[in-house]
Amino acid sequence: MAISEERQNAMDKKANQIMSVVLPLVEAAGMGLATYVVVYRICLNALIQPIPKYTNHGFEPRRATGIGLLVVYLLLLVVFCITFLRLLQVIWTNPGVTPLGEPSSEKSTASTKHYDRLDAYICDYQGWPLWCDKCHSFKPDRTHHSKQLGRCVRRMDHYCPYAGGIISETTHKFFVQFLFYGFLYTGFTLIVVAYFLAERHRVLHSAPGTWVVAVALAGLFFLFTFGMFATTFYNLSINQTTVEVMQRDFVHQVALRGGNLNPPNTTSDQSVVLCEVSRSPTRSYIVVQTELGTGLWDLGPLANIRSIMGDSLIEWFVPLRMSPCLHHRDHSGEFPWGRKVVRLMEEHGAGTSYRRTRRRSGGAHAA
């Protein structure tokens, strides 16, 4: 019997919600097992105060090594747990969803007041902001509808059951920190347990099951966290989300406030002006289709990283302050536009260039 698409989506949503609870519990259980093996079985029973099984085979206490490994392990464990809990707290309390519109709302009648303050925004071919038929509202730039939440999510990156939910503009910073401290913690655990497991097998000719499982889990999660961190940090450096990376073969339409349909200068790329639209007698836009794969928000590697992680190194490593990308104070757009879009504004006399021209001509009050 065939399952309807709506039913399939509901089942997928439920499965993801269950996994978002189960997987963090599995991770917590894995950390508990690793702590038992590293702290109790290795640092205490084998190094600091060896039990008879070790002393009978000539092992002497290695207190400095045991204490050093214990301190580093507990430090990494505490930092990783704090980061994980901070990530979960934001995911559960502030996932970054947009308000729902009225069920009767339609694109042609909904208010565009929010977008009228912007110099540029992503739009459709007719210059309308992108519309979500499920939430009955316009979607701010970089917003996507999440099947798992059934809501539009601002700057949505992806849904991660391992992290407990949606990764968005509110959680992206803490997700990066979670992955960074995760691969440090699991990498350290993997090295310690694997080394002393090999030593125990060589001398005592035994390999406890708990140690073997700890090595396997540490190795698995190290590969996962390191791979995810490398991919996520690279995407961060080019200011693209996972969704946007998957849409690299797409072109975008950008509505630029004011401007000329046929600029006097030759455009610097293959962007195409589609049409001109008017919101009011004093507010008009030109709709420009960007070249394939344009990095609309690419500010340069360091500026891209700072836009999510914060301006100081303390903010990069301490999981307390929310990401600067939540502010949305820039009137040029929902997020600061990259160099390619700024260049388009300059070439067409649109956006910020248009506003400067209006001020010089004394027409700022009408803009």
C-alpha positions as CSV (number, residue, x, y, z in Angstrom):
1,M,0.0,0.0,0.0
2,A,1.5,3.3,-1.1
3,I,2.0,6.0,1.6
4,S,1.0,9.5,0.7
5,E,3.6,12.3,0.6
6,E,1.9,14.0,3.6
7,R,2.0,10.8,5.6
8,Q,5.6,10.2,4.7
9,N,6.6,13.7,5.8
10,A,4.8,13.2,9.1
11,M,6.6,9.9,9.7
12,D,10.0,11.5,8.8
13,K,9.3,14.4,11.1
14,K,8.4,12.0,14.0
15,A,11.5,9.9,13.4
16,N,13.8,12.9,13.4
17,Q,12.2,14.2,16.6
18,I,12.7,10.8,18.3
19,M,16.3,10.6,17.1
20,S,16.9,14.1,18.4
21,V,16.2,12.8,21.9
22,V,17.8,9.4,21.5
23,L,21.1,10.4,19.9
24,P,22.1,13.0,22.6
25,L,21.3,10.3,25.2
26,V,23.6,7.8,23.4
27,E,26.3,10.5,23.3
28,A,25.9,11.0,27.0
29,A,26.1,7.3,27.6
30,G,29.3,7.1,25.5
31,M,30.8,10.0,27.6
32,G,29.9,8.1,30.7
33,L,31.6,4.9,29.5
34,A,34.7,6.9,28.4
35,T,34.9,8.6,31.8
36,Y,34.7,5.3,33.6
37,V,37.5,3.8,31.4
38,V,39.8,6.8,31.4
39,V,39.4,8.1,34.9
40,Y,38.8,4.9,37.0
41,R,40.3,2.1,35.0
42,I,43.3,3.9,33.5
43,C,44.3,6.9,35.6
44,L,43.4,5.6,39.0
45,N,43.7,1.8,38.7
46,A,46.6,1.6,36.3
47,L,48.7,4.7,36.8
48,I,48.2,6.6,40.0
49,Q,47.6,3.7,42.4
50,P,48.1,0.4,40.3
51,I,46.0,-2.5,41.4
52,P,47.7,-5.9,42.1
53,K,47.0,-7.1,38.6
54,Y,49.5,-4.4,37.4
55,T,52.0,-4.5,40.2
56,N,52.3,-8.3,39.9
57,H,53.5,-7.7,36.4
58,G,56.1,-5.2,37.4
59,F,54.2,-2.0,36.9
60,E,55.3,0.9,39.1
61,P,53.0,3.9,39.9
62,R,53.1,6.6,37.3
63,R,51.4,9.3,39.3
64,A,52.5,12.3,37.2
65,T,51.3,10.7,34.0
66,G,48.0,9.7,35.7
67,I,47.3,13.1,37.2
68,G,48.2,14.9,34.0
69,L,45.9,12.7,31.9
70,L,43.2,13.0,34.5
71,V,43.3,16.8,34.5
72,V,43.4,17.2,30.7
73,Y,40.5,14.7,30.3
74,L,38.3,16.3,32.9
75,L,39.0,19.8,31.5
76,L,38.0,18.7,28.0
77,L,35.0,16.8,29.3
78,V,33.7,19.8,31.2
79,V,34.2,22.3,28.4
80,F,32.5,19.9,25.9
81,C,29.6,19.2,28.2
82,I,29.0,23.0,28.8
83,T,29.1,23.6,25.1
84,F,26.7,20.8,24.3
85,L,24.3,21.9,27.0
86,R,24.5,25.5,25.7
87,L,23.7,24.3,22.2
88,L,20.7,22.2,23.4
89,Q,19.4,25.1,25.5
90,V,19.3,27.4,22.5
91,I,17.9,24.8,20.2
92,W,15.0,24.1,22.6
93,T,14.3,27.7,23.6
94,N,15.2,29.8,20.5
95,P,15.5,27.7,17.4
96,G,15.2,30.7,15.1
97,V,11.7,30.2,13.6
98,T,9.8,33.0,11.9
99,P,6.3,34.0,12.9
100,L,3.4,32.3,11.2
101,G,1.2,34.3,9.0
102,E,-2.6,34.3,8.9
103,P,-3.9,31.2,7.0
104,S,-5.9,33.5,4.7
105,S,-2.8,35.5,3.8
106,E,-1.6,35.6,0.2
107,K,1.6,37.0,-1.4
108,S,-0.2,39.7,-3.3
109,T,-2.0,41.1,-0.2
110,A,0.6,40.5,2.5
111,S,2.5,43.5,3.9
112,T,6.0,44.2,2.5
113,K,6.8,46.8,5.1
114,H,9.6,44.8,6.6
115,Y,11.4,44.7,3.2
116,D,10.8,48.4,2.3
117,R,13.5,49.5,4.7
118,L,16.1,47.4,2.9
119,D,18.4,48.4,0.0
120,A,18.2,44.9,-1.4
121,Y,16.5,41.5,-0.7
122,I,16.2,38.1,-2.4
123,C,13.0,38.0,-4.5
124,D,11.1,36.1,-7.2
125,Y,11.0,37.1,-10.9
126,Q,8.4,39.8,-10.2
127,G,10.3,41.4,-7.3
128,W,8.2,39.9,-4.5
129,P,10.1,38.7,-1.4
130,L,10.1,34.9,-1.3
131,W,6.9,33.4,-0.1
132,C,6.2,30.3,2.0
133,D,2.9,28.7,1.2
134,K,3.0,26.5,4.4
135,C,3.7,29.4,6.9
136,H,1.6,31.9,4.9
137,S,4.3,34.6,5.1
138,F,7.3,36.1,3.3
139,K,10.6,34.5,4.0
140,P,13.5,36.8,5.1
141,D,16.7,36.3,3.2
142,R,18.4,32.9,3.9
143,T,15.3,31.6,5.5
144,H,14.1,28.1,4.6
145,H,11.2,25.9,5.6
146,S,12.1,23.0,7.8
147,K,10.1,19.8,7.3
148,Q,11.1,18.6,10.7
149,L,9.8,21.7,12.5
150,G,7.0,22.5,10.1
151,R,8.2,26.2,10.3
152,C,10.4,28.6,8.4
153,V,13.8,28.9,10.1
154,R,16.1,32.0,9.7
155,R,19.5,31.2,8.2
156,M,18.8,27.5,8.4
157,D,21.8,25.3,8.0
158,H,20.5,21.8,8.5
159,Y,18.6,19.6,11.0
160,C,21.1,17.6,13.1
161,P,19.7,14.8,15.3
162,Y,23.2,14.4,16.9
163,A,23.0,18.0,18.1
164,G,19.4,17.7,19.2
165,G,17.6,19.7,16.6
166,I,17.8,22.5,14.1
167,I,21.0,24.5,13.3
168,S,20.1,28.1,12.4
169,E,21.3,31.6,13.0
170,T,20.7,31.2,16.7
171,T,22.6,28.0,17.1
172,H,25.2,27.9,14.3
173,K,27.9,29.5,16.5
174,F,27.4,27.0,19.3
175,F,27.2,24.1,16.8
176,V,30.7,25.0,15.5
177,Q,32.0,25.1,19.1
178,F,30.3,21.8,19.9
179,L,32.1,20.2,16.9
180,F,35.4,21.8,17.8
181,Y,35.4,20.7,21.4
182,G,33.9,17.4,20.4
183,F,36.8,16.4,18.2
184,L,39.3,17.5,20.8
185,Y,37.6,15.5,23.5
186,T,37.0,12.4,21.4
187,G,40.5,12.6,19.8
188,F,42.2,12.8,23.2
189,T,40.0,9.9,24.6
190,L,40.8,7.8,21.5
191,I,44.6,8.2,21.9
192,V,44.6,7.6,25.6
193,V,42.4,4.5,25.6
194,A,44.0,3.0,22.5
195,Y,47.5,3.4,23.9
196,F,46.8,1.9,27.3
197,L,44.7,-0.8,25.7
198,A,47.6,-1.8,23.5
199,E,49.9,-1.8,26.6
200,R,47.5,-3.9,28.6
201,H,47.1,-6.4,25.8
202,R,50.9,-6.6,25.3
203,V,51.7,-7.2,29.0
204,L,48.6,-8.7,30.5
205,H,47.3,-10.3,27.4
206,S,43.8,-9.0,28.0
207,A,41.5,-6.5,26.3
208,P,38.4,-5.6,28.5
209,G,35.2,-5.2,26.5
210,T,34.6,-1.8,28.0
211,W,37.9,-0.5,26.8
212,V,37.3,-1.9,23.3
213,V,33.9,-0.3,23.1
214,A,35.3,3.0,24.4
215,V,37.9,3.0,21.6
216,A,35.3,2.2,19.0
217,L,32.9,4.9,20.1
218,A,35.7,7.5,20.5
219,G,37.0,6.7,17.0
220,L,33.5,6.9,15.5
221,F,32.6,10.2,17.1
222,F,36.1,11.6,16.4
223,L,35.7,11.0,12.7
224,F,32.2,12.4,12.8
225,T,33.0,15.6,14.8
226,F,36.3,16.3,12.9
227,G,34.7,15.8,9.5
228,M,31.7,17.9,10.4
229,F,33.8,20.6,11.9
230,A,36.1,20.8,8.9
231,T,33.1,21.0,6.5
232,T,31.1,23.5,8.7
233,F,34.1,25.7,9.3
234,Y,34.9,25.9,5.6
235,N,31.3,26.8,4.8
236,L,31.5,29.4,7.6
237,S,34.6,30.9,6.0
238,I,32.8,31.4,2.7
239,N,29.6,32.5,4.5
240,Q,27.3,29.8,3.1
241,T,25.0,27.4,5.0
242,T,24.7,23.7,4.1
243,V,21.4,24.5,2.3
244,E,23.1,27.2,0.3
245,V,26.0,25.0,-0.6
246,M,23.5,22.5,-2.0
247,Q,22.0,25.3,-4.1
248,R,25.2,26.4,-5.7
249,D,23.8,25.5,-9.1
250,F,20.9,27.9,-8.6
251,V,20.7,31.5,-9.7
252,H,19.1,34.1,-7.4
253,Q,17.0,37.2,-8.1
254,V,17.9,40.2,-6.0
255,A,15.6,43.3,-5.8
256,L,17.8,46.5,-5.7
257,R,16.2,49.7,-4.5
258,G,16.3,52.4,-7.0
259,G,18.9,52.2,-9.8
260,N,19.1,52.2,-13.5
261,L,17.8,49.4,-15.8
262,N,20.6,50.1,-18.2
263,P,23.7,51.3,-16.3
264,P,26.3,53.3,-18.2
265,N,29.1,51.0,-17.2
266,T,29.5,47.4,-18.4
267,T,28.5,45.0,-15.6
268,S,31.4,43.1,-14.1
269,D,29.7,39.7,-14.2
270,Q,27.0,37.9,-16.1
271,S,24.1,39.2,-14.0
272,V,20.9,40.1,-15.9
273,V,18.4,42.9,-15.2
274,L,14.9,41.3,-15.4
275,C,12.5,44.1,-14.7
276,E,11.6,47.1,-12.7
277,V,8.9,47.1,-10.0
278,S,7.3,49.9,-8.0
279,R,6.0,49.6,-4.4
280,S,4.9,53.3,-4.3
281,P,5.6,56.5,-6.2
282,T,8.8,57.0,-4.2
283,R,10.0,53.5,-3.9
284,S,11.0,51.3,-6.9
285,Y,13.3,48.4,-7.4
286,I,15.2,46.7,-10.3
287,V,15.2,42.9,-10.2
288,V,18.7,41.5,-11.1
289,Q,19.4,37.8,-11.7
290,T,22.8,36.9,-10.4
291,E,25.3,34.8,-12.1
292,L,25.4,31.0,-11.3
293,G,26.8,30.3,-7.8
294,T,27.2,33.9,-6.7
295,G,28.4,34.2,-3.1
296,L,25.8,36.9,-2.2
297,W,27.0,37.3,1.4
298,D,30.7,36.6,1.0
299,L,32.6,39.3,2.9
300,G,36.0,37.6,2.9
301,P,37.1,34.7,5.2
302,L,37.8,36.6,8.4
303,A,34.8,38.8,8.2
304,N,32.6,35.8,7.4
305,I,33.8,34.0,10.5
306,R,33.4,37.0,12.7
307,S,29.9,37.5,11.5
308,I,28.9,34.2,13.1
309,M,31.5,33.6,15.8
310,G,31.9,37.2,17.1
311,D,34.6,39.9,17.0
312,S,37.0,38.6,19.7
313,L,38.7,35.2,20.2
314,I,37.0,34.9,23.6
315,E,33.7,34.8,21.8
316,W,35.0,32.2,19.4
317,F,35.8,29.8,22.1
318,V,33.5,30.6,25.0
319,P,29.8,29.4,24.4
320,L,28.0,32.3,26.1
321,R,27.2,35.2,23.9
322,M,24.8,34.8,21.0
323,S,26.0,35.2,17.4
324,P,26.3,38.8,16.0
325,C,24.3,37.7,12.9
326,L,21.1,37.9,15.0
327,H,21.2,41.7,15.1
328,H,19.9,42.5,11.6
329,R,20.6,46.2,12.0
330,D,22.1,46.8,8.6
331,H,19.6,48.6,6.3
332,S,21.4,47.4,3.3
333,G,19.9,43.9,3.8
334,E,18.9,41.2,6.3
335,F,22.6,40.3,6.4
336,P,25.6,42.4,5.1
337,W,25.9,41.9,1.4
338,G,29.0,40.5,-0.1
339,R,31.3,42.3,-2.5
340,K,29.5,41.1,-5.7
341,V,26.1,42.5,-4.6
342,V,27.7,45.7,-3.5
343,R,29.4,46.0,-6.9
344,L,26.0,45.5,-8.6
345,M,24.5,48.3,-6.5
346,E,27.3,50.6,-7.5
347,E,27.0,49.7,-11.2
348,H,23.3,50.2,-11.3
349,G,23.2,53.2,-8.9
350,A,21.0,51.2,-6.6
351,G,20.8,50.4,-2.9
352,T,23.3,52.3,-0.8
353,S,24.5,54.1,-4.0
354,Y,21.0,55.2,-4.7
355,R,20.5,56.4,-1.1
356,R,23.7,58.5,-1.3
357,T,22.6,60.0,-4.6
358,R,19.2,61.0,-3.1
359,R,20.9,62.7,-0.1
360,R,23.2,64.7,-2.4
361,S,20.2,65.8,-4.5
362,G,18.2,66.7,-1.4
363,G,15.6,64.0,-2.0
364,A,16.4,61.9,1.1
365,H,13.1,62.8,2.7
366,A,11.2,61.1,-0.2
367,A,13.3,58.0,-0.3
